[in-house]
Amino acid sequence: MKARRPNANVISGLVRKYARMLGRLRVADTATEADAIWTEMAHMEAVIRMFDPSIDPWNIRPVRHSRPGRSRYLRDAVTILRQVGEPMSARDLARCILADRGIRFSRPALEAIACPLHQGLGRMEGRGLVRVPGTPRRWAVSQF
């Protein structure tokens, strides 16, 4: 039987929480929010090193943060498609949603909206949405 290091569950939980903080840091909207996250991360890093000094926090990869209210993204996207009346890609729709919600534009913020939106639009294909042929994938509201 393989010997486990003591507190392995605690350490893995702390590392996972640190990775989530790194993900939140990438999509922070304001400098104040980023400073608060950095402070939390410093404390979390100290706790991780208390349990296992051999862990290097620079080797922990961030976990992509999903923004609160993402269940509204799909509804917002369909509303935008109805208003515009022409096919749009998930990235174009995500840019519109960022502008509508007043969120500062950044690539991580764009991807945090575009990725779930791309999946949701694909699921709605044939149920009110039509995929326009070509690349990149674009969707339009079907006209009944």
CYANA upper distance limits for C-alpha pairs under 8 A (distance plus 0.5 A):
  4 ARG  CA      8 ALA  CA      7.54
  7 ASN  CA     11 ILE  CA      6.71
  7 ASN  CA     51 PHE  CA      7.92
  8 ALA  CA     12 SER  CA      6.63
  9 ASN  CA     13 GLY  CA      6.63
 10 VAL  CA     14 LEU  CA      6.70
 11 ILE  CA     15 VAL  CA      6.61
 11 ILE  CA     48 ILE  CA      7.06
 11 ILE  CA     51 PHE  CA      7.24
 11 ILE  CA     52 ASP  CA      7.90
 12 SER  CA     16 ARG  CA      6.59
 13 GLY  CA     17 LYS  CA      6.72
 14 LEU  CA     18 TYR  CA      6.64
 14 LEU  CA     44 MET  CA      7.77
 14 LEU  CA     48 ILE  CA      6.91
 15 VAL  CA     19 ALA  CA      6.68
 15 VAL  CA     48 ILE  CA      7.75
 15 VAL  CA     60 ILE  CA      7.85
 16 ARG  CA     20 ARG  CA      6.82
 17 LYS  CA     21 MET  CA      6.80
 18 TYR  CA     22 LEU  CA      6.84
 18 TYR  CA     41 MET  CA      7.01
 18 TYR  CA     44 MET  CA      7.11
 18 TYR  CA     45 GLU  CA      8.08
 18 TYR  CA     60 ILE  CA      8.33
 18 TYR  CA     62 PRO  CA      8.44
 19 ALA  CA     23 GLY  CA      6.88
 19 ALA  CA     60 ILE  CA      6.77
 19 ALA  CA     61 ARG  CA      6.50
 19 ALA  CA     62 PRO  CA      4.95
 19 ALA  CA     63 VAL  CA      5.86
 20 ARG  CA     24 ARG  CA      6.74
 20 ARG  CA     62 PRO  CA      6.61
 20 ARG  CA     63 VAL  CA      5.58
 20 ARG  CA     64 ARG  CA      7.70
 20 ARG  CA     65 HIS  CA      7.30
 21 MET  CA     25 LEU  CA      6.60
 21 MET  CA     37 ILE  CA      7.22
 21 MET  CA     41 MET  CA      7.28
 21 MET  CA     62 PRO  CA      7.97
 21 MET  CA     63 VAL  CA      8.48
 22 LEU  CA     26 ARG  CA      7.02
 22 LEU  CA     41 MET  CA      8.48
 22 LEU  CA     61 ARG  CA      8.21
 22 LEU  CA     62 PRO  CA      5.38
 22 LEU  CA     63 VAL  CA      7.42
 23 GLY  CA     27 VAL  CA      7.50
 23 GLY  CA     62 PRO  CA      5.35
 23 GLY  CA     63 VAL  CA      5.46
 23 GLY  CA     64 ARG  CA      5.37
 23 GLY  CA     65 HIS  CA      5.49
 24 ARG  CA     28 ALA  CA      6.62
 24 ARG  CA     37 ILE  CA      8.18
 24 ARG  CA     64 ARG  CA      8.00
 24 ARG  CA     65 HIS  CA      5.94
 25 LEU  CA     34 ALA  CA      6.38
 25 LEU  CA     37 ILE  CA      6.85
 25 LEU  CA     38 TRP  CA      8.23
 26 ARG  CA    108 PRO  CA      6.93
 27 VAL  CA     65 HIS  CA      7.91
 27 VAL  CA    106 SER  CA      8.06
 27 VAL  CA    108 PRO  CA      6.33
 27 VAL  CA    109 ALA  CA      5.89
 28 ALA  CA     33 GLU  CA      6.61
 28 ALA  CA     34 ALA  CA      6.13
 29 ASP  CA     33 GLU  CA      7.37
 29 ASP  CA     34 ALA  CA      8.16
 29 ASP  CA    103 ILE  CA      7.40
 29 ASP  CA    104 ARG  CA      6.53
 30 THR  CA     34 ALA  CA      6.85
 31 ALA  CA     35 ASP  CA      6.58
 32 THR  CA     36 ALA  CA      6.79
 33 GLU  CA     37 ILE  CA      6.82
 34 ALA  CA     38 TRP  CA      6.68
 35 ASP  CA     39 THR  CA      6.75
 36 ALA  CA     40 GLU  CA      6.83
 37 ILE  CA     41 MET  CA      6.59
 38 TRP  CA     42 ALA  CA      6.70
 39 THR  CA     43 HIS  CA      7.00
 40 GLU  CA     44 MET  CA      6.63
 41 MET  CA     45 GLU  CA      6.42
 42 ALA  CA     46 ALA  CA      6.85
 43 HIS  CA     47 VAL  CA      6.90
 44 MET  CA     48 ILE  CA      6.68
 45 GLU  CA     49 ARG  CA      6.73
 45 GLU  CA     57 PRO  CA      7.28
 46 ALA  CA     50 MET  CA      6.75
 47 VAL  CA     51 PHE  CA      7.11
 48 ILE  CA     52 ASP  CA      6.60
 48 ILE  CA     53 PRO  CA      7.88
 48 ILE  CA     55 ILE  CA      8.08
 49 ARG  CA     53 PRO  CA      4.80
 49 ARG  CA     54 SER  CA      7.82
 49 ARG  CA     55 ILE  CA      7.28
 56 ASP  CA     60 ILE  CA      7.97
 64 ARG  CA    112 ALA  CA      7.96
 65 HIS  CA    112 ALA  CA      7.41
 66 SER  CA     70 ARG  CA      7.82
 66 SER  CA    112 ALA  CA      6.21
 66 SER  CA    113 ILE  CA      8.24
 67 ARG  CA    112 ALA  CA      7.30
 67 ARG  CA    113 ILE  CA      8.11
 69 GLY  CA     73 TYR  CA      7.85
 70 ARG  CA     74 LEU  CA      8.34
 70 ARG  CA    113 ILE  CA      7.80
 70 ARG  CA    116 PRO  CA      8.47
 71 SER  CA     75 ARG  CA      8.23
 72 ARG  CA     76 ASP  CA      6.50
 73 TYR  CA     77 ALA  CA      6.49
 73 TYR  CA     97 ILE  CA      7.90
 73 TYR  CA    113 ILE  CA      7.75
 73 TYR  CA    117 LEU  CA      7.07
 74 LEU  CA     78 VAL  CA      6.74
 74 LEU  CA    117 LEU  CA      6.53
 74 LEU  CA    120 GLY  CA      7.03
 74 LEU  CA    121 LEU  CA      7.71
 75 ARG  CA     79 THR  CA      6.70
 76 ASP  CA     80 ILE  CA      6.67
 76 ASP  CA     97 ILE  CA      7.55
 77 ALA  CA     81 LEU  CA      6.64
 77 ALA  CA     93 LEU  CA      6.46
 77 ALA  CA     94 ALA  CA      8.29
 77 ALA  CA     97 ILE  CA      7.89
 77 ALA  CA    117 LEU  CA      8.42
 78 VAL  CA     82 ARG  CA      6.71
 78 VAL  CA    141 VAL  CA      7.85
 79 THR  CA     83 GLN  CA      6.78
 80 ILE  CA     84 VAL  CA      6.52
 80 ILE  CA     93 LEU  CA      7.88
 80 ILE  CA     96 CYS  CA      8.41
 81 LEU  CA     85 GLY  CA      6.28
 81 LEU  CA     86 GLU  CA      7.31
 81 LEU  CA     87 PRO  CA      7.65
 81 LEU  CA     88 MET  CA      7.73
 81 LEU  CA    140 ALA  CA      6.68
 81 LEU  CA    141 VAL  CA      6.78
 82 ARG  CA    140 ALA  CA      8.48
 82 ARG  CA    141 VAL  CA      6.80
 85 GLY  CA    140 ALA  CA      7.78
 85 GLY  CA    141 VAL  CA      8.00
 86 GLU  CA    140 ALA  CA      6.67
 87 PRO  CA    132 VAL  CA      7.52
 87 PRO  CA    138 ARG  CA      6.06
 87 PRO  CA    139 TRP  CA      5.52
 87 PRO  CA    140 ALA  CA      4.99
 87 PRO  CA    141 VAL  CA      8.43
 88 MET  CA     92 ASP  CA      6.58
 88 MET  CA     93 LEU  CA      7.04
 88 MET  CA    138 ARG  CA      5.39
 88 MET  CA    139 TRP  CA      6.06
 88 MET  CA    140 ALA  CA      7.26
 89 SER  CA     93 LEU  CA      6.77
 89 SER  CA    136 PRO  CA      7.21
 89 SER  CA    137 ARG  CA      6.34
 89 SER  CA    138 ARG  CA      4.73
 89 SER  CA    139 TRP  CA      6.85
 90 ALA  CA     94 ALA  CA      6.53
 90 ALA  CA    114 ALA  CA      5.98
 90 ALA  CA    115 CYS  CA      8.29
 90 ALA  CA    117 LEU  CA      6.67
 90 ALA  CA    118 HIS  CA      5.87
 90 ALA  CA    121 LEU  CA      8.43
 90 ALA  CA    137 ARG  CA      8.24
 90 ALA  CA    138 ARG  CA      7.58
 91 ARG  CA     95 ARG  CA      6.69
 91 ARG  CA    110 LEU  CA      7.77
 91 ARG  CA    111 GLU  CA      8.39
 91 ARG  CA    114 ALA  CA      5.83
 92 ASP  CA     96 CYS  CA      6.92
 93 LEU  CA     97 ILE  CA      6.71
 93 LEU  CA    114 ALA  CA      8.10
 94 ALA  CA     98 LEU  CA      6.61
 94 ALA  CA    110 LEU  CA      6.65
 94 ALA  CA    113 ILE  CA      6.23
 94 ALA  CA    114 ALA  CA      5.75
 94 ALA  CA    117 LEU  CA      8.13
 95 ARG  CA     99 ALA  CA      6.76
 95 ARG  CA    105 PHE  CA      8.42
 95 ARG  CA    110 LEU  CA      7.19
 96 CYS  CA    100 ASP  CA      6.56
 97 ILE  CA    101 ARG  CA      6.57
 98 LEU  CA    102 GLY  CA      6.51
 98 LEU  CA    103 ILE  CA      5.63
 98 LEU  CA    104 ARG  CA      7.70
 98 LEU  CA    105 PHE  CA      7.25
 98 LEU  CA    110 LEU  CA      7.95
 99 ALA  CA    103 ILE  CA      6.91
 99 ALA  CA    104 ARG  CA      8.47
 99 ALA  CA    105 PHE  CA      8.42
104 ARG  CA    109 ALA  CA      8.45
105 PHE  CA    109 ALA  CA      7.05
105 PHE  CA    110 LEU  CA      7.42
106 SER  CA    110 LEU  CA      6.60
107 ARG  CA    111 GLU  CA      6.65
108 PRO  CA    112 ALA  CA      6.50
109 ALA  CA    113 ILE  CA      7.07
110 LEU  CA    114 ALA  CA      6.42
111 GLU  CA    115 CYS  CA      6.16
112 ALA  CA    116 PRO  CA      7.73
113 ILE  CA    117 LEU  CA      6.63
114 ALA  CA    118 HIS  CA      6.40
115 CYS  CA    119 GLN  CA      7.06
116 PRO  CA    120 GLY  CA      6.64
117 LEU  CA    121 LEU  CA      6.52
118 HIS  CA    122 GLY  CA      6.76
119 GLN  CA    123 ARG  CA      6.90
120 GLY  CA    124 MET  CA      6.83
121 LEU  CA    125 GLU  CA      6.82
121 LEU  CA    129 LEU  CA      8.07
121 LEU  CA    139 TRP  CA      8.07
124 MET  CA    128 GLY  CA      7.31
124 MET  CA    129 LEU  CA      6.56
125 GLU  CA    129 LEU  CA      5.42
125 GLU  CA    130 VAL  CA      6.11
125 GLU  CA    131 ARG  CA      7.03
126 GLY  CA    130 VAL  CA      6.54
128 GLY  CA    141 VAL  CA      6.47
128 GLY  CA    142 SER  CA      5.94
129 LEU  CA    139 TRP  CA      6.93
129 LEU  CA    140 ALA  CA      6.19
129 LEU  CA    141 VAL  CA      5.13
129 LEU  CA    142 SER  CA      5.77
130 VAL  CA    139 TRP  CA      6.06
130 VAL  CA    140 ALA  CA      5.82
130 VAL  CA    141 VAL  CA      6.58
130 VAL  CA    142 SER  CA      6.10
131 ARG  CA    137 ARG  CA      7.44
131 ARG  CA    138 ARG  CA      6.34
131 ARG  CA    139 TRP  CA      5.05
131 ARG  CA    140 ALA  CA      7.03
132 VAL  CA    137 ARG  CA      7.42
132 VAL  CA    138 ARG  CA      5.96
132 VAL  CA    139 TRP  CA      6.22
132 VAL  CA    140 ALA  CA      7.57
133 PRO  CA    137 ARG  CA      7.75
133 PRO  CA    138 ARG  CA      8.10
134 GLY  CA    138 ARG  CA      8.26
